[in-house]
Amino acid sequence: MKMRVVQGMGALLALTVALTVSAAIELKGAEAPDFVLKSVTGKNLRLSEYRGEVVMLSFSASWYGDCRTQLEELAGMHSRYRDAGVTLLTVSLDQSERQASDLAKSLKSAYPVLHDAGGAVGRMYEIGKLPAIVLIDRSGTVREVFEGYRRGNELEYLERVQALLRE
């Protein structure tokens, strides 16, 4: 009996995760939900202030190694394309501001790292799996949602960012 309950709970959890993942992807084509978060430097930033730029909105956490790897790759894209109008904003889902700040320092980030203290922005974007990237076009529309990390994803991100820059 215990085994069936555990299996049932596992299936329910898998279904919940699958629904959450697909919910984030359903944001494609919708206006990006606006938010204001405090950066680890102390400045409040509003997403809508970046209209007119292509935004790579990255959701991460310092405790997850794939997030760090992905952020290192995104940082390279950001430095290469920022003069062309690409902005990288990282939303840290860490519990404490110190963890978010330590993440920014360890990566020597040249881009804003924002702390989502209660996870409200992560819930607003229905992020189900880390790391996650939401690509937002110049008009503020969500164009792509990538959840999870696989080596080689950076080529797909690069292609999508370049396509958005050409529009």
N, C-alpha and C positions, 0 to 999 in steps of 0.2 A: 504494500500500500504506500509506504514512504517513497519508494522508487517512482511510482506513478505521479505522486504529488510533485516531486522534484522535477521529473520530466515535463510535467504540465507547466510548472513555473518557468522552466527553461524555454519552453515553446512560447509562453506568454511574453517573456522578456525579449526573445528574438523578434516576435511580431511587433512589440512596442518599438524596438530599435529600428526595424524596417520601416514602420510607419513614420517615425521621426525623421529618418534619413530622407525618405521620399517627400516629406513635408518641406524640408529645406530646399530641395530641388524644385519644388512647386513655386518657389519665389521667382524663378526665371521668367522674365518678361514683365514683372511687376516693378513698381517704383520701390527703390531701396528704402526700407524703413529708416527714418531719420533718428538720430540720437545725439546726445551730448555726453562725453565721458572725459574724465580728468586724465591727462597724460602723466607719466611718471615724472616729468619735469615740473608738474604742477599746473600746467595750462589746460583749461577746458577747451575741447575741440568738438565741433559739430560736423557731422558727416556732410550735411548740405553745403557747407562752406567750400567743399571740393568739387562742386558742380563745374563743368567745363573741363574736368580732368578725368582720365581713366583711373579708377580706384581699385586697387587690389586690397580687399578687406580680409585680413587673415585672422582667424580665431585660433588661439594656441594656449598652452599652459606649460610652465617651466618644468614640471615634473615628467613631461612626456617627451622622450627623446626624438621621436619623429617630428615633433613640432619644431624643435631646435634645428634639425637638419633642413626642414622645409624653409624656415625663416632665413637660414644662411643662403639658400638658393634664391629666394625672393629678394633678398637684400642686393644681390648682384644684378638682378633685373631692374630693381628700383634705381640703383646708381647709374645704370646704363641708359635708362629711358626717362628719368625724371625731368630732364630738360625738354623732352618731347611731350610732357604732360601726363606722366604716370606717377601716381602717388601710392605708396604702401602705408597702410594703417594696420597696426597689429592690435587686436583686442585680446588682452590677457584675461583668461578665465580663472586665474589663480585666486586663492582665497584671500591672500594678503597683498597689500600694496608693495610690501617689501619684496615678495616673490616676483612680482611683475617688474619692479625696479631692478632686481638682480638679473632677471632675464635680459632686460635692455642693456645693462652694463656688460654682461658676459658676451653678448652678441655685438657690442660696440655699435648699437643701432644708430643709423643716420636718418631714421624715420620715427614717427611717433609710435610709442607703445602706450596704449590706453588700458586702464584697469577697470574691468567690469566686475566691481566688488560683489554684487549679489547675483550676477549672471543674467541680469534683465535683458541685456542686448543679445546675448547668446540665445535666450529663449525667444526674443523678438524675431531673430533670424532662424529659429528652429534648428539650431545646430545639434546634430545627433552624434557626430563622430569627429574626433580631432585627429590631426589638424584639419582645418577647413578654410577654403578660400572662396570668397564671393567677388566676382568681377563685376564692376559697375561701370556703365558707359558714361560718356560726358553729360548726358541728359539726366542721369540719376536712375537709370533702369538697370535692374539686375539682369546680366546677360549670361552668366555662368555660375554654377555652384559646384565646387569640388570638395568632397569629404573624404578623409583618409589620406594616406600617403603611400605612393609607390615610387621607387626610384625610376626616373625617366619621365615623371609627371611634368617636370620643369619645361620640357620641350612643348608639351601641350599648352601649358600656361603661356609660354612665350608666343606661340602661334596665335592664341586667342587675344593676348594683349596687343600684338602687332596688328591684328585685324581690327581691333577697336580703335587703334590709333589712325588707321587708314580711313575710317568712316568720317 
